[in-house]
Amino acid sequence: MARLAEFLQIETPVVLTLAAVVASLAFGSLVRIAWSRRLSRADRDQRIASLKTWWLLFLLFSISVLAGRGFVLLLFAVASWLALREYLDLVLPEREERCRWHLLYGLSILHYVCVYWGNLPLVLSLLPVGMMVLLGVCRIPAGEPRGFIREVSGVYWGTMLVVVCLSHAPLLLALPAASNPTGGTQGWLVYVVLLTEFSDISQALWGRVLGRHQITLVSPHKTWEGLALGFVTTLVLSVVLGHWITPLTSGSPEIARGARFLPPMAAGTIIFAAGFLGDITLSAVKRDAGVKDSSGMLPGQGGILDRVDSLTLAAPAFFYFVYWLYV
């Protein structure tokens, strides 16, 4: 494993972490397949389809991490592009309305080019500020002022969420390598992605087993019991992963000395809270559009928006946590 890591120019703990997730997925797959035999045919097919999708998504993510920064950027750029398309389909049901915003796809590509350069001021100004100016100008030729505010503001907000905010995950790879001597910049990326997805899964599993009290009608399956127990399990994983692939428990920066587990628990809390808010925010968008899933692109799991919703807010929250304390 160490030779593979050296060949790929990735820290060994990151490779071992991805291998551990493969083993966990394999074990979970066996448990799910055995459990699904008790379910109806429709429920069993849905669970197996979801399982296959999890394998596909994890393999795509792992391969991109191992292949290098350019492949990670490509993966997230495609995810943002597809998520933006799903979002526009939800908030602008009329084809004529959606056609006005095709310029956004080109701007999204330009934004990810800036992410690849790692120029943070450009990332935070080019698309956000430039698009704010262009959106109104692009909408004006439609000639009909009715719905102008709703359409322009809705498109702008959604693009910020699924393109700019989500791009903070691969932007972690542009941080100095010295920021993470334990797992390299890939360690930061793997940390936030795994912790965000684990948080979602743990909330769902605990809620399914012990959930009794619903949190909000926006997301009917989320319960206070699932939220509380999901938070505890996420904190545990945040410390384990923080020790293994990040410097969060190493005693640097100064705030970590004398409180070794405080930084990873703070990071886990930030990721958990931001991920939960991202999840229910996009759930509200789907409820407003009258749909349960953003699309059927991912069998058993819905659409791309359904999969990246938590990461849209967790990624920027964690990025600035790392940027302010470790860069």
Buried (B, 14 or more C-beta within 10 A) or exposed (E): EEEEBEEBEBBBBBBBBBEEBBEEBEEEBEEBEEEBEEEEEEEBBBBBBBBBBBEEBBEBBBEBBBBBBEBBBBBBBEBBBBBBBBBBBBBBEEEEBBEBBEEBBEBBEEBBBBBBEBBBEBBBEBBBEEBEEBBEEBBEEBEEEEEEEEBBEBBBBBBBBBBBBBBBBBBBBBBEEEBBEBBBBBBBBBBBBBBBBBBBBBBBBBBEEEBEEBBEEBBEEBBEBBBEBBBEBBBEBBBEBBBBBBBBBBBBEEEBEEEBBBBBBBBBBBBBBBBBBBBBBBBBBBBEBEBEBBBEBBBBBBBBBBBBBBBBBBBBBBBEBBBEBBE
